[in-house]
Amino acid sequence: MSDRVRELVETHTVGSRTREWIVRAEQCPALRLHHIRHVGIADAAVPYEMVRTNLSGSYMLACVSGSGRILLDGRWQVCGEGWACLAPPHVLHAFHAVPRTRWGFCWVRYEQPDEQKPVISSASPVLARFNGRPLHSAIQGLHDEMTVKADPILVQHWVELIQGYVIRFAQPWHVDDRLWHIWEAVDRQLAEPWTLEKLCRLAHCSSEHLRRLCRQQLGRSPMHQVTYLRMRRAASLLASTNDKIGTISETIGYQNPFVFSNTFKKWIGWRPSEYRNHGERTRSGVETAHLNG
């Protein structure tokens, strides 16, 4: 598949060579305590593919064997054994198996009530090394318990373990305090004309050292992290407000709405207007389904 982001549509293709084990909040109410919609593990092979064009909650995927490809920062990247990725709410999220290899991974999919802060913070990694086997085992344990007896005490223990492993990745204790300070400041003031020099002054370190820290702990360069935070905020505003696109553009630091639109298209996969219209149609369809169901 080309590294260019093709036009993606809502998809969940499993195929006969893929096996999935899923536990949903409908069958396991304990998951709702942490606003988790479902958890699962997969042993995947081509043609396995998943595309969510307006992810309504955070999504964590951890690879335990083989490798697949995930869409991050507007480009396809490899997610192999010993790595995990984390997608925030209100973004395009996609991944797929690749030919001639099986892909073992587990995932945790969150809901995102308006009043609930996501597990992702401004300093959360997008793609980083992570031993996903304990998380995989906890999800397997929860699935097995739900299948056999569903003892509420044991179920709760499994759910707490799952949440704990996600938090370990999403809010890592080892993130340099300087990075926390920088990204909290940027996230509060996205309209500021941020440059690498300004970020370095905040961090009290050289540009090369800051680049190295960000690559190691966040999986992207400092200025890519600024763009990520801006696009994440823009997607949230487009999904949750009626603000004009020009207003949103200025709010997140883009004086030129055309530059904002092109950047949003590259990172999210849609023009801002398309993203908003698609989200409204999706929400309308969900509401209709609930009424009919």
N, C-alpha and C positions, 0 to 999 in steps of 0.2 A: 504494500500500500504506500502511496506517495506520502511524504512528510507534509505536504500541503493539506490544509483542512478542507475536505470536501463538504458539500452541503449535507448536513446530517439531519435525520428525522428520528423521532421517538422509536426506539427499537429494543426488543429483548429476544434475541435469537439464541436458542439453546443448542439444538441439534442432537442427533442420536448418540454421538460419541461423548457427550458431556453429562456429568451427573452433578446434581445440586442437592444440598440438604439445607432446608430453610426453617427457621422458627419465626413466626410472625406475632406481633403484639395481640392480635385477635385471639390467638390460642394461648399466649403467655402474657397475662396482664402485668407481670412483674417488669417486663421491658418498658412499659409506659412510665414507670417511676423515673426513668432517665430519658424519656421522650424518644425511645428507640422504636422505630417502625418494624424493622426486621433485622435478623442476623442470619448469616449462612456461610457455608463452605462449598467450594466447587472444585471438581477435577475436570478441567475444561480442555476442549480441542476445537479446531476449526469445524463448523462455522460459528462458534460461539461469539456473540457480539452484544454489547449493551450500550445504549445511548439514551441519556436523559437530557432533554433540551432545556429544561428549567428545573433544576434540582431544588426541591423545596426544603431540604434539610441537609446537614453535613453528611458526608459519606467517606468512610475509611476502608481501604482495601490493603491487605497485607499478603505478600506472596511468600509461599513456603516451599515451592518447587517449580522448576521450569521457568518460563517467562512468558509475558504477554506484552501488549502495547497499550498505553494509556494516553489520553489527550490532556496535556497540561500546558498552560501558558501559550495556547494557540498552536502547539506543535505536538506531534506524536513522539513519545519517549518509551524506552524499554523499562518494564518493571519486572525485575527478576528476583530470584530467591534471596531472602534477607533484606528486602526493601519493602517499603509501604508508602502509600500516597494518601492524601487527605484533600477532599474537595469541599469548599464552603457552600452554603445555601445560595440559590439563585444564580447558578452558573450552568453552562453546558458541561456535561460530564460524559465521557465515553471511554470504552476499553474493549479489546477484542483479543482472541487467541490468534496465534500465528502458526503457519504451516510447519509440519514435521516436529512439533513438540507439544507436550501436554503442559498445562498450566494449573498448578495447585495454589489456591488462594482462599482467604476468608474475608468477610466484609461485615461492617456494621452500618446500618442506614438509619439516620435520625429523622424525626419529625422536627418541625421548627415553629412552635407556637409563637405568636407575635411578641408575647411578653417574656419569652425565654431566650437568654443569650446562648449562642451556639458554643459547642465545645471548642471550636477553633478560635484562637486569639490572633492578634496582629503579628505575633512572633511564632506561630505554628509552622512547622515544615510543610512543604507541598509534596516533596519526594525525598525520602531520607532512609538511611539504613535502619532496620528494625527487625528484631527477632520475632516473627509473627507466629511461631509455633505455640507459645503459651496461649495466645489469643485463639488460635485455631483449635487447640485442645479444649479451651473453655466453651467455645461455641459447640464443638462436638459433644461435650459433656451435657450442655443444656439440651441439645437435640435428643440425645439418648434418654435423658431423664424425662423429657416431655413425651417421648414415645412409649416408655415403660410404665412409669407410675406418677410422675409429676408431683413428687413430694414438695410442698410449697417452701419448706425451709431450704432444701437442697437447690431448688430452682432459684431462690433468691441469692444463694451463695454463688451459683454460676453466673447470674446476671451481674452481680457486683464485681466479679472477676473480669468479665467482659468490659464493663465500664471502666474499671481501673486500668486495663491495658490500653484502652483508647486514650484515656487522659494522659497516661505515661507518654504516648507518642505526641498527642496534640498540645500538651503543655509541659514539655520536657524540662526537668529540673536543671539540666546541664547547659541550657541556653545561656550564653554570655549575658550578664546584666546590661551590658552596653546595648545589645541588640534589643532587649525588652524595652529599654528606655527610648531608643530610636523609633521603633515601630509603633509604640504607644503614642509618641509625639506626632508622628506622621499621620497616624489614623485619626487623631483629633483635629489635624489641620491639613486636610487633603488639598485645600485650595492654595496652599503655599507653593511657590515655584521651587520645589525641591531639586537640588543638584547633589552630585556625589560629594562636592566640597562641603556643602552644608551638613550632610549626613556624617562626614568624617569629623567635623567640628563637634557635633553632638556626641559622637562616640569617643572623641579624644584619641584617635588613632589614624594611621596613614590609610590612604585609599587602597593600597595593596592588602593591608591587613584586614580591612573591612570586607573587601571582596572575598578573601579567604574564609573569614568567619561566616559570611552569608552562604557561601557555597557549601561549606561543611554542615551548617546547622539548618539552613532553610531550603537548600537545593536550587538557589537562583542568585543572580547578582543583586547588589543593592538597588540599582535603579529598576530592575525587573520587579523587585519586591514593592517598590513605590507604585509601579503600574498595576501590579496585582491588587494592592489595597484599594486603589482608585476604581478598578474595574469591579471589584467585589462590592464596593459601596454603590456604584452606579447600577449594578444589577439589582441590588436590594431596593434602591429607590424606584427603579422602573417597575418593579414587581409590587411595591407596597404603597406608592403614592401616585398622584395625578400631576406631579410637577412636570413642567415642560422640559423637553430634552435639552434645550439651550440652558435652562436653569440648572439642571443636573450636571451638565458639562462644566459650568462655571463652579459649581459647588465642589467638584472633585479636582479642580485645577486646570481645566482645559478652556482657554478663552476662545478657541476656534472649534465650533461644534463639528466641523467636517473632520478635523484631526481626531476628535473624540470618537466620532462614529466609526472611522476606519480602524482605530485602535480597539474599540469594543468588538467590532466584527472579527478582528484577528484573534482576540483572546476568548471571546464568548461564543463566536460562531454565527451571530446574527447582528444585523443593524439594530440600534436601540429601538427604533419604531417597530421593527419586526419582532424583536424580543418581547416588547410590551404587548403587542397584539396577540402573539402566540400564547403568552401567559394568560391573557384574559380569556382566550378561547379554551385553554386547558382547564382553567378554574371553572368556567361555565359548564364544561362537559362533566367535571367531577361533581359539581352541585346538582346537575340534572340526574346523574347516575345515582346520587344519594337519594334524591326525591323519588326516583323510580324504583329504587331498591328497598 
